[in-house]
């Protein structure tokens, strides 16, 4: 027993996940009819997912129940001799949100009771985080594909890269942004524990099945001191068992026979046959939980399959099999001690995955260039909670072991990947063979201490510590050690054909990162005013671990084998992040609330600094290739550089190769020093944020919110060209620019062609001093919680998000296109979103999702040769001036509920995705030089498809 107590004590002293928040909370203040606080009131809380909890109001009349699981059936009972008993029923607790109650107790000489049912405040008067809690009703009863990115598309102001119709995009991750957030700053959590993929910052480590979860919390602004970054914070709230057995079985089916046709004569001419859409989609799974020992121990389990088969516009298929399940145990060890154990398993199998290079370049792809994906992953979490009077402590430890593999098509063996830019974009040959194993370990502690009547107010002191360690081990093998590029006929070359090649060696990667964090915040309440004042400190670093790299079969003198021992950059990010917010309850009843927040956030470093110095990084040497013997194979004697006179030269050397990319020390290829350097003052990018909002409860369960956002991202990462001796390339505005106008222009865009005088082969990592982005937005949000037979969420957003260079660039090429242009192609200045549900008589429910936005940005471009640089891209017009058509889509759902018992029901449903059968263009060919295909639609909104489902809840 002593050993167990020691282990528990250690757990309570180790770090806390920085982005975590408590579960839910019910807080309140009890007063008499004159407004005088009532101490000594007995307060009892009951609910289906907790053991009975009790408390007594303090001298200031306050009570609180913390870390409450998500549920909508809490009952609060307040009793004091000489006063009428007050009961509040059907209180609805959401994750990370506080219910603040002002309770007035009336004096009486009789035993009387006042009962209030279902009146949970809709405005949080203690927190300023901006976001939504997507409830189980929204997840299961709205017409959506039930993947996280589709749900994010419903959130006010969120921008999502892809448009999903019935699950056709469900087997892959999307880019997304919430009110000007940077991709690297997004974080993913399960039950408040960080699961972000540190190798792909902003990404999920797995494809979580939303049908398995109780709630999805999405914050997109005013992140409090527990959050390291200012990006979107996603938190998946798992289900948990209660004192009654409960569960769900569900099955949803789509089939191409239930699909409409949205083709036109133009599309049918371009694609023969034209038939994008769903082939079949099966979503099925089961959730079940209940008591092990009533009021003492509970279990819950979930398992689900997403079997996805979609068809692209060119007739190619996209098939994905997603498996996800978890098990969970909860324990009430003592009245003040709780514990939880959690394990999740995820796996993704994907056939015919489109390679990244083809999707990014909008290329047609042969079957041989598709990849096959598989890879299981596990999440393990333990959690311990303890109350000591006014002190609440929560300790978590979470471990992720994730892996996935991309295998090239077996028919492509012996065929290097080939990208053809002439006469149109086309890809063939073998994609690389890639595999990766990624682990994360977080151990953490957070605390809340409550102090009343100090300096004229009540205080909640939050504090926490965090420790994170993460590793990545990857391999990447290239067929023939080359990528080939074809640009068309050219008599200058011996074969009359213009070919380039990127010569690469196989990669073995092993990297490590570590982060420590501390934070503290005081939430001080003075009557109607609440002030949150917090400070956060983060420090993180990364290293290269031992690696053995084989030499390339091509150009082995420039790409030799390497034996690497640990490389420590000797640098770390260290950042202080202050947070300040004001909440003023104008009318004192929580129904008219003004909020103002100011914050500075750091960013996530990931493996960045170690990776920057890794000589085994993804890398290549650029050369010309001529198939002199006509056998289609690449050989060393068919590779050419270019001499100072502009003639083909052999052999390829460090001086005459066309270009290099990645971590190659071109002047000393056998060195394990890749030549890059990091500024001794290099530190985290920063995001400054100002938000203001006014929230008003219009009536019970219905609130409106007007919001304003200003965000400035600055101090960004700047990799400046540098020579091996440390000379950094000058800015273009300096007296001796390294890029000179040749006097020629690119004929399609009319833009000047700049020649590179000296190639700075290495990079110096520092921070921008002036370059930045700015984001402004105004937004109106309406939220109606499900009650009185209906719910509604609606928002309208207008925003501007632009980047500014302020002269901080060395290559003037395309600067005119980006400077003061929009910050991202995924950019809409206006958005409108609405979703809702209405419960008709006879158990018939109808729901809808409607979204409209400005079309995303497209960038028409051409390619031409730049002396010293090879083939370069030239853009047309200021970024943001050219856009796709405005987008809108309506999804609709009908369901019939058969009540077969007090707590059991069967739900039969029909969903219509893209109910209006629109065929919006989602992407189009923008290569100006290919006049036959310029403007060609290459991605269309999938046609209307119906989904039929059945669900059994008990």
N, C-alpha and C positions, 0 to 999 in steps of 0.2 A: 504493500500500500504506500509506503514512503516513496518508493521509486515512481509510482504513478503520480503522486502529488508533485514530485520534483519535475517530472516531464510536463505536467500541466502548468507549473509555474514558469518553466522555460518558454512554453508556447505563449504565455501571456506577456512575455517580455520581448518577443521578436516582432519584426516590422509589419506594416499594414499596406495593403494594396492601395496605391495612391488614388485611383479613380473610384474606389468603392464608396457606397453610401450605406447607411443602415437600411433595414427593410422599411416598414412603415412605422408611424408613431401616432398615438392619440394623446394630445395634451389638453389641459384645460385649466380654467380658473373659476373657482366657485365663490359667489358673493351672495349677500342677502338682498332684500328688496331696496335697500338704501345704497347698495354698491359697496358695502363693507366686506372685505375678504372673510371667508369662513374657514378657519382651521378645524382639523379634527373630523372632517367629513369622511365617512367610510365609502370608498370607491371600489367597485367590483367590475371586472371585465371578463366576459365569457365569449366564446366563439368556437366554431367547429374545428379549428386547426390549432387551438392552444389549450393548455390546462388553465383552469380558472386562475386569474391574477387579481390581487387586491392591493390597495394602497390607502393611505390616509393623507388628506390635504395638509399642506404645510401651513406655517404661520401666515403666509401670504395668500393662502387659499389655492395653491397650485397642486396639480397632480399630473402624472405622466406615465404612459406605458410605451416602452420603446421596443424596437426590433420585432414588430408584429408581421407575421406572414400576410401576403395578399389574400384578402377575403372580403366578402360583402355582407357578412352576417354577425358582425360584432355587436354585443349588447353591453351597455354601460349602465350601472346602477349606482346612484349616489344617495346615501342615507345619513341623517343626523337627527338626533332626538330633538323634538320641538319644531321640525321642518317637514314639509311634504317630500316624500321620496320622489326622486326624478329618475326616469328610465329613458335612455336613448337606444333605440333598436335599429337594426339594419344599417349600421355604420359601415362605410365602404373604405377600406384601407388599400392604397396603392403603394408600390415600391418607391422608396425615396421621397415620399411626400408626407407632410405632416397634416393631421387634422387638429385644428385649434378650436376648442369649444369654450364659449363663455356661458356658464351655467348660473342661473339665478334660482335660489331656493326660497320658497315662501314659508313663512311661519304658520303653524297650525296647532290646534289642540287635539285634532283627530289623527288617526292613521290614514293619511291620504297619499295617493300616488299620481304623478303626472308622467304620461308616456308619450314620447315623440318618436315617430317612425320614419326612417329613411331620409332624414334631413342632414346629410353630410356636407359640410362646407365645400365649395368648389374652388375657393381661392386659398392658397397657402400664404399665410401672413408672416411666415418666418424665413422662407427661402426665396431666392431670386432666380434660381435656375429656370431657363426658358426651354420648354419642350413639351412632350406629350407622353402619357402612359397608354400604350395600346393594350386594351383589355382583351380578355378571352372572348368576349362577345364580338369584338371587332375582328379578331384573328379568325374565328370560326364562322361568323355569320355575315361578314361582308364578302362581296365577290372579288377575291384576290387569289393569286397563285400561292400565297402563304410562304413566300421566301422573304428574308429580311429586307432585301433591296426593294421589292415591291411594296412592302409595308412602309419603308422609308419614303417612297414616292407620295404617300398620303400626308406626310408631315409638312406643316407650313414652311415655305421657303426652301425646302430641300430640293436639290437638283440631282437627278439620277441619269447615268450614262445611257442605259438601254430602256426599251419599252417592252414590257412583257405582256403577252396575250395568252392567258390560260396556262402559263408555265413554260412557254417556248424558250425562255432565257434562264430558267431556274437552275440549270446545271453549271453556272459559272458566276464568278463575282463581277460586280460592276464598280466603276468609279462613281463617287457620290460626293456631294458637298452640301453643307448646311450653313447658309448665311456667311459665305466668304471663307469657310474653313479650308485649310490646306490638307491634302491627302495624308501626309505623314503625321498629322495631329489627331486623326480619328482613333478612338479606342473601342475595343470590344470587351465585354464582361459577362460572366455568368454569376448570378446572385451576388454581384458586387465584387467579384474577383476577376482580375485582369487576365484576359486570354489573347491579347493582341499578338499577331504574328510579327515579331521583331525583324524578320527577314524581308517583310513586305509591309512596311509601316502603313497603318490604316486599314489593313486587311484582316479578315477573319481567318483563324487557323483551320476552320472546318465549316461544313454547310449544316448549320443547326436547323432542326426541323421545328418550325414554329408551332405546329399542332401539338407538340409535346410540352409547351410552356404555358405558364399562367398569364404572363404579361411581358410586354416588351417596352422598356423605358428608353426614350430617345431624347437626350438633351442637346440643344444646338446653340446655347448661349448662356452667359453668366455662370459658367461652371465654377463651383465653389472651390475652396482651398484643397479639397481632397483630390481634385483633378489636376494632373500635371499640365495638360494642354488645353487650348481653347477650341479644339475641334469637336466634332460630333461624338458624344459619349453614348454608346449602346449598351444596354444591360438586359440580359435575358433572365427572367425570373422563373425558376423551375417550380413545378408543382410539388406539393408536399402532402403527406398523409395527415388525416385528422382522426377524431374519435369515431367516425363512421366510415365504413368502406365506401369508396367512390371510384369512379373511373369513366373511361370513354373508349368506345371502338368507333372507328370511322373508315369509310371507303368512298373515294371520289374517282370518277372515271371520265376521261375524254377520249374521243375517237374521231378519226378523220371523216367518218360517215356523218358526223354531227357538225360538220364545218361548212361554212359558206364559201363563196368564191368572190374575190375582190379584184380580179384582173381587169385590165383595159386592153384595147387594141395595141397601144404602145408597148405595154409590158409583155404582151404575148409575142410581139415581134422581137423583143429583146431576149426573152427567155422562152425557149421551146423545149419542154413544156414549162409554163408558169404555174407553179403549185406550191408556194410556201405554206407553212402552217404546222399544225399538230398531226402527227401520225397516231400517237396514243399517249396518254398520261394516266398513270395510276398512282394515287396517293392513298396509303392505307397504314393503319397502325392502331395501337392500343395503349392506354394509360390506366394504371390501377394502383390504388394505395389505401391505407387504413391503419388501424391501431395494431401494434404488437402487444403493448400493455397500455390500457386506457389511461390517459392523462400522464403517461410516463415515456412511452416510446412509440414511434410511428415509422411506416415505410412508404415509399412510393417508387414505382417503376414505369418506364416509358420505352416504347420501341416503335419505330416508324420507317417506312420505305417510300422513297420518291422515285418512281420508274418513269423516266422522261424520254420521249422520242419525238423530236421536232424535225422539220424539213426546211432547209434554207431556200432562198429565192431561186438559186440555180439548180435545185433539185437534190443537192447533197444533204445528207442526214446528220443529225446531231443527237447522239444517244447517250444518256447519262443514267446511272444507277446510284442513288444516294441512300445510305443506311445510317441511322442515328438512333441511339438509345442511351438511357441513363438509369441509374439506381440511386436511391437517396434514403438515408436513415436520419431521424431526428430523435433527440433524447432530452427529456426534462429531468436532469440529474438531481437537482434540488430546486426548491422554489425560486432560487436566484441564479441557477446555473443551467445552461443549455448547451447542447453540442450537436454537430451535424457532420455526417460523412456523405460524400458525393463522388460518383464515378460516371463518366460519359465515354461512349465509344462512337466514333464517326468513321465512315469510309466513303470514298467516291471512286466509282469506276466510270470512265468515259471513253467511248469509242469514236473515232473520227473527229478528234478535237482539232479545230482550226489553229494552226500555229500563230503565235503572236505577230510575227513579221508580216504575214499576209493580211491579218485583220487590221493592223496599224496602217499598212500601205494600201488598203482597199483592193487587194489582189484577188483574182481568181486562183484557185488552188487545185492541183491534181490530188487524187486520192493518196498517192505515195507520200505527199507532204503532210498528211494528217498524222496526228499522234494518238496513242492510246494511253489513258491515264488510270492509275490505281494508287491506293495508299491508305492504310488505316491510321487512326490517331486516337489517343486516349487523354482524358482529363481526370485528374484525381484532386479532390479538395477535402480538407478538414477544417472545421470551424468550432470555436469555443467562445461562449458568451458568459459574462459574470457581472452581477450587480452587487455593489457595496454601498448601500444607502444611495447617496446622490452621485455615485461614480459608476458609470457603465463602461465595461471593457469588452472589446471584440478582437479575437485573434484568428487569423486565417493563414492557411498554407495551401497553395495550389501548385500542381505540377502538370505540365503539358508535355506529351511525347508525340509529336506529329511527324508524319512522313508522307511523301507522295512521289510518284514516278511517272515520267512521260517517255514512252517507248516509241521509236520510229516505226513506220509501216514496214512490214517484212519485205514487201515488193520493192522497196527503195534501196535495198542493200547494194552497195557499190556505186550509188548515185549521189554525188554531193548535192547539197541544196542549191537550186538554181532559181534566181529571181530575174525574170525577163521584163524589161521596161519597154520593149518594142516588139511588135507594133502596139501591144497593149499589156497591161500588167498581168503577170502570170507567174505562178510558182510551181515548181516540180522538184523531185528529188527528196532526199531524206532529211527530215527535221532531226535535230540533235537528240541524243539519248540522255535524258536528264533524270537525276534522282536527288532527293534531299531529305535529311532528318533534322528536325528542329525541336529543341527542348526549351522550356521556360520553367523556372522555379521562383515563386514569390512566397515570402513569409512576412507576416505583417501584424501590426497592432494598431488599433484606434481606440480612442476613449472619448467619453462625453462626461463632463463634470458640471453639475448644476449648483449655482450659488444665487441665493435670493436676497433682495434688499441690500445690494452692495452698490455704493456710489449712486444711489437713487433708482436702481433698476434691478431686473433679474438677468442673470447671465448663464449662458450655456457655453462652456469652454470645450471646443473640439481640439484634439491633438492626435498625432499619429506618427509612426515611423514605418518605413518600407525598405525591403531589400529584394532586388531582382537579379538573377543571374540567368543568362540565356546562351545557348550554343547553336551553331548551324554547321552541318557537315554535308557537302554536296559534291556531286560529280557531274560533268557534262562532256560527252564524247561526240565528236564531229565526224561524219562519214567523209573520208578522204581528206580530213583536216582542212577543208575549204568551204567557203560560200562563193558562188559564182553569180555575176551580174552581167546581163546582156543589154546593150543600149542601141543595137541596130547596125546596119551596114556603114562602113567607114573605110575608104580606100587607103587611108594612112597606115592601116595595119596590114601585115603580111597576108593574112587570110581574108582581108576585106570585111572583117566583122569586129565590132568594138566589144571586147570582153574585159571586165575587171574581176579580180578575185580578192577576197579577204582570207588570208592564210592564217589558220588558227591551230593551236595545240589543245589537246584534251585538258580538261580542268579538274583539279581536286581541291576543294575549298574547305577550310576549317577555321571558324572564327568564334569569338567569345565576347560577351558584353556583361557589364555589371552596373547597377544603379542603386544609390542610396537616396532616400528622401525623408524629409521632416516637414511637418506642418503644424500650425496652431491657429485657431480662430475663436474669436469671442462673438457670440450672438447676444447682444445686449438689448433688452426691451425696457423702454421708458414710456409707459402708458401706450399711446397710439403709435409710437415710433420704435422701430427695431433697426439696429445698426449691426451689420456684419463686418468685422475687421479681421483680416487674416493675412498670414505670411507663410510662404512655402519655400523650401530650399531643396533643390535637386542637384545631384552630381552623378555623372555617368561617364563610363569609358569603355573602350573596346580594344581587342587585341587579335592578332593573327596567331593561330596555333600551328603545330607542326604539319607540314604538307610535303608530299613528294610528287613532282609533276613530270610526266614523260615528255621527251622531245617530240616536236612535230616531224612527220615524215617529209614535209615540204619546208624548205628554208630552215633546216635545223640549226644553221649558224646564227640565225636571228631569233629562233624560238627553240632554244635548247632545253633539256631537262633541268629541273631545279630541285634541290633538297633544302627545304625551308624549316628553320627552327623558329621558336616564338618571336614575333615582332611586336613590340610595345611602342605605340606612338608617343608615349610620355605626355599625353594631353588628356584633358577631361573637360566636359561641359560642367559648369557650375553656375547656377542661376537662382536668384531670389525673385519670387513672384508675389507681389502684394495684391490683395483683393479687398475691395471696399464696396459696400452696398447699403442703401437706405430703403426702408419700407415704411410707408406711412399709411396707417389705416384711417382714412379720412373721417369716416362716420363712426368708427369704433366698434362696428359689428362685423368686420371682415367682408363687407359687401362692396366697398369702394376703396381700392387700394392703389397707391402710387408707388412705383419701384424705380430706383436709379442705381446703376452698378458701374463701377470702374475696375478694370482688372488688367494685369499683365501676365502673360503666359509664356513659358518656355516651350520647347519642342522635344520630341523623342529623338535620341541620337541613333538608336539601333546599333548596327555594326559599322556605322559610317566611317569613323576615323581609321579603324583597323583595316577595313576594306579598301580605303583610299591608298594605303601604303602596301597593300598586298601585291607582290610581284606575280602571283598566280591568278590574278583577277582575269575575268573575261577580257580577251585581247586579240588583236589581229594586225597583220601587216598587209597593206594595200599594194597590189601589183596589177599589171596588165597580164592577161592570159591569152595565148594564141594556140589553138589546137592544131599544131603543125603537122602531126601525123594522122589527124582525122579520126582518132579512135575514141574521142569523147572523154578521155581520162586526163587528169591534170598531172603533169610531170615537172620537175624542177627546171629542165631545159626548155620549158614552154612558158616560163615566167619572166617578165621583163619589168625593169624600172624605167626611169626617165632621167636622162642626163641634163646638165645645165643648158644644153643647146636645144632641149625639147625633143631629143631623139630617143628611141627605144634603146635600152642598155641592159646588158647581161655581164656578169651575174647580178642578181638583186643584192644591193648592199644597204647599209643604214643610210647612206647619202642619196641613193637614187630611187629608193622605194617611193611609192606615191603618197602614202599616209600610214599612220599607225593609230590604233586606238587601244585603250585599256592600259594595264599595268606592265608595260614592257620597258625595260631600260635599254633603249635602242643603241646607246653608245657603249654599253657593257652588258650584253645579253645574258651572260652567265651570273651576273650579280644578283643577290637576293635583295638589294636595295633598288626599288623600281624608279628612283629618281624624284618622286613626288615629295613635297614638303608641306607641313602644316604650320600656319602662323601661331606663334606662342600665345597670342591673344585671342585665338579663334574660340568662339563660344556659340551658344545656342541661338538659332533664329528666335525672334520675338513677335508676339502678337499683342497689340494694345487694343482694348475694347471698351467702348462706352455704350450702354444700353439704357433705355428708359421705357417704361410701360405704365399704362393705366388699366387696371382690371376692375370690372364691375359685374356683380351678380345681378342679372336681370330678373330672375326668379329662381325658385328652388331648383338646383341641379343644372342651371343654365347661366353661363358667364360669357362676357365679351372682353377681349383684350386688344388694346392698341399698343403696338411696339415700334420702337425706333432703334436701329443698329448703326454703329460706326465702328469699323475695324481697320486697323493699319498693321500690315505684316511687314516687318523690316528686319535688318540685321541678318539677312538670308545668307545661305551658303554660296560662296563665290570661288569657283575653281579657275584661277587665272593661269594662262599659259606661262611657262617658265623654262629656262635652260637648265642644264645639269649643274652649272656653277651658281645657280640661285638668282639669275637675272630674270625679273618678271617682265612680261611683255607690257609695253606702255599702253595707256588708254588711247583710243583713236584720236581724241582731241589734243594729245600732246604734240610737241613740235616735230617729232620724228615717228610718224605712224608706221606701223608694220604692214598695213594694207593700203594699196595704192589703186586709185581708179584707173583702169586700163583704157578708158575712153570708149569702150564698147558697151553695148547694152544687151540684155537678154531680150530677144525679139517679141516674145509673147507678153511679157509684163512691162517692158520698157525700163527695167531697173538696171542701174550701173553694175558692171562686173568688176570686182576688186581682185587684185593680184596679191598673193602672199609673198612678201620679200624674204622673210626668215621664218623657218619652222621652229617654234618653241615646243620641244618634244615632251615636256613634262608639265606638271601642274602644281600650283601653289594654292592651298586651301585657306581661305580667309573669309571675312564677312563683308557684305556690301555695307557701305557707309551711307549711301543715299538712295539706292534703288529700293523700291517698295511697291506694295499694292494697297489700294484703298477700296473699302466696301461700304456702301451706304444702302440702307433699306428701310422702308416703312411697311407695316403689316397690320392687318386687322384679322383677328381670330375669333371665331365663335365656337364654343364647346357646350354641348348639351349631353350630360350623362344619361345613360339608359334609365328612364323612369317614366311613369305615366304612359307607357307603351311606345316611347320613341327615343331615339338619340340622334345627334347630329354633330359633325365636325366640319367647319368650313373656314377658309382663309383666302385672302387676296394679298398679294405681295408685289411690291415694286422695288427694284434694286438696281444699283450700278456697281460693277466690280471691274476695276481697271488696274493696269500695271504702269509704272513710271520708272524710266531708266536713269534719269538725271545725269546723263553722260557717262555712266559707269559701264563701258563696254570697250572691247579691243577690236572686234570685227564689226564693221558697219553694215555688213551684209544683212538685209531684212530688218534692220533696226526700225526703219520707218514703219514697217508693218506691225511691229509689236508695241512700240513706245506709245503710250496713251491709248492702246487698244485694249480689248477685254482680256481678262486674265486667263480665261479658259474657253475652249470650244464648247464645253458643257455650261452654257451661259444663256439664261433667259432673263430679260429685264422685267417681265411681268409673268405672274402665275396666278391661277385660280384653282382651288381644290375644294371639293365637297364630298362627304360620304355620310350616309345616314341609314337608319333602320326604323321601320314602323311595324308594330304588332297589331294586325287586324284581328277581328273576332275569329273564332273557330280554329285558333292555333295557326293562322296563316301570317307569315312575316314576309315583308318585302324590304330589300336593301339595295343600295346603289353606291357606286364610286364614279365621280366625274372629275376629270383633270383637264386643264387647258393651260397652255404656256406659249410664249414666243418661241419660234423655231431656233434650234441650236446653230452655232456658227459653223460655216464651212470656209475652207481656205483654198481657192483656186491657185494652182502653182504650175511651174515649168521647171525643167532641169537643163543645165548647161555646164560646160567645163569652166572651172576657175583655175588659172595658172597657180601651180603649187598646192592645189587643194583637191583636184579631181572633180567629179560630177557633183554639183551643188543644186540645192532647191531654191527657187525664186518665187516669192508669193506676190499675189495681186491684191491691191486695196488694203486699207487699214483693217486689222483683225477685228472682226465684229460687224463690218459693213455688209458682208455677204452671209446670208442665213438661209436655212431651210424654211419651208412653209410653216406657219403657225400650227401647233399641234393641239388636238383635243381627242379625248376618248371617254366613252361611257361603258361601264360594266354594270350588270343588273343581276339580281338574285331573288328567287322566290323559294320559300321553304314552308313545309307543313309540319307542325309539331303534334305528335301523338303522346299525350300524357298517360302513362300506363301505371303510375303509382305516385306516391307523395313526392319521391325524389328521383323517379325514373322516367325517361322519355325517349322517344324515337323521333329523329328529325330527318325528313326526306327533302332534298333540295335540288334545285336546278339553277345553274349560273349561266349567264350569257356574257362572254368576254368580247370586247369590241362590239357591243350590241348594235351599233350603227353601221358596222361593216366598213369602216373607213380604210383607205389604203394610203395613208400618209407616207411620204418619203422620209425615211429616217437617216439615210446616208446616200450620197451620190458621188459619181466619179468627178474629180476636180482637177485632173491632169490636163492642162490646157493644150499640150502638144498632140494629144490623141483626139482629134476633132471628131472621129467616128463615135467615140464613146463619152466625150466630155458631156457632163450633165446627166449621164445615164444613172437611173436609180439602181443602186446596188444593195439597198436594204429597205424593205417595205414593212409597214405595220401588218402583222399577220391578220388574216381574215377572222370574222366572227366564228366563235366555236362555243359549243354548249358543253357544260360539265354537269353530270348527274351524281348525286351523293346520298349516302345514308349515314347517320350517326346515332349511336346509342349511348346516352348519358345515364349514369346511375349514381 
